[in-house]
Amino acid sequence: MRIGYACQAIAVPGSEMKSCTFKNADRERLLALIEHNLDALEILIDYNIKNGIKLFRISSDLIPFGSSIGEDIAWESIFAENFFEMGKKIKDSGMRVSMHPGQYTVLNSPKALVVSAAKKDLEYHVRVLDALGIDTEHKIVLHLGGAYGDKEVAKKRFISHCRSLEPDLTARLVLENDDRSFNICDVLEAAEKLKLPVIYDNLHNAVNSSDDVTSDAQWIKECKSTWREKDGPQKTHYSQQNTGKKSGAHSETIKTEEFLDYYRNISAKDMDIMLEVKDKNMSALKCINCVSKRGIKELEKEWGRYKYLVMEHSQAGYQSVRNMLKDKNSYPAVAMYLTIEKSIDKKAEKGDAVNAAQHVWGYFKTKASENEKNRFEKALKKFVSGNSEIKSVKNNLLNLSKKYGEDYLLQGYYLYK
């Protein structure tokens, strides 16, 4: 089983995608952005390989305006070496990648121009995956679209438009249930007619269910029959409800116990799980570490990323995890993450926040200039007096970390949360 995340990562310097406005998108500007984004993608691929993450969704923003004004740029050949090297890394590491066009790629629209644009966007996504030289196990995920007042007619329109797509596109296409219009039964019906695999999304099903009795495990089993050998292992999407937001909104993090309950119930060890969650790679590593006994060194590496964030919220939690990791023959992954979650869920007391910030400042106190020291102390004083948030102190420390190349801090979670 592979567990992964989508598009962006936290605390992976240099991995941010860039774009520009339409009016500034001339050829020279687009080529510069494409080069930057390909470098950023390679950083993410290298990060994933280093950390044993073998499932990843590539951002559709990789090639800015890739299905419109960037369509005529021969970026596959211009950056052929970049694509070849990344494709080789993906294949050699056993990583599986995918792409997921956005909400405006609507293949079942009644408007011909919208359908034409959707087809162009899907073709762009195929170009990216083909440029990487990877096979059809690496998929493009698509929703059926809108209901437009008559779901059955809209479903038939999707099927008709999908049948007009080129075979190299449909070979990569996989359909997913959504949280508004088309539930898992609708998608299975369309997929059967099109001979396409189906991704089951548990949260979408919770919001837009076809019934109240069929379990996640049962739906996953039914979707499994749509996956053929050439499609690779079955893939699902997993997310948890953000309790503070509207129904269907993704949670900030994947809660360990809830995920482990799901994992035990589905009993599908040969299935890939894409996490859809705000904290991206953080949750992916958490889930991987909790279901795989990877060794105490992996937990120590993770604790190095979390420790100042936990210190900020809970001294008791900080000490508890430190004590857990003293036994080098143990593997307390679940206990560690439960303690981290409980700690971070607590509102940080001002004294603990100051203590954590001062610990991080310790990396700079012998190298920072007098002006930098004064700026840090001023930012901290404003926070203590209630005239600013701790974020301003962290931004100060983040800038110092970048200036002085403090990779340990830049690759930790404290500065970004």
C-alpha angles and dihedrals in degrees: 000000000000122000121194150155140234133264107309137047136209119234096008103124116217095020098105118119119227134207139167140216120281093248092056095046101109121150095264093049093047093050090052091049093047091052091050093047093049089052089049091050091051090052089054092047090050090048091050092050093048091051099041096249106149102174122067140158115220115222116253086222091070091107107034111229087359094161097041128029092358091054095093096049110103092224093153091065097034090055097027093130092053092051093045093052093047092045090052091051091049093050097041093050095047091241120158119211133189141177131220119200114221134253094280094062096092113165096179098054116134088224114090094210092055091049091048091051090048091053091050090050092050090049089052090054090051089052090056095050092042090050088057089056094232126144132245095278083083103080145201110222118214137178120218092243133227130347095223092200095303115061096186093053090045090051092051090048090053091051092048094049092044091055089058092060122105116264093242088060098045089048087067099037123110125175127226134195115243136213098243119031117008120044126198093273091054091050094047089051093052093043092052091056093045097039091233130142121251129225113209116216112198098200093046087052092050090054098037106026128171090211141357099234109054112095128222089251092055094049091047090052091050092048091049090071090064093061115091127195093261089054093061125223119344114272129205137182119233129190141149129229118261099230093206096054141056121298111285097025113137119246123247091242138004109257110228101223094047091050093047090052089053092045093052093046098051093051092194107138093168094056128100118228122204111198116216105199140129097246093053112184092021091066092039092058091044093054094042092051092047096053098036126056097226100162137263093278091066090053091048089051090051092047089055088060095047105036102093091043090053091044088055092056106031133011089190091055091047092054092043094057092045089055092048092056096052092086102077092192093058132083107204096169098141094043091048095052093044089054091047091050093048091048097048092046088063118091106250114248113229093241093052091047091052091047092053092046091051091050090054091045086059088077089065108032094097096042106033119101122243090256091052091049091050092049092051093048091047092051091048092048091052090052094049091049091051096247095117142017126258086251090077090055091048092049089054090052092045091055091049090049091054093046095049097036097240096172094175090062095039090054093048125088100233097084094051101046 
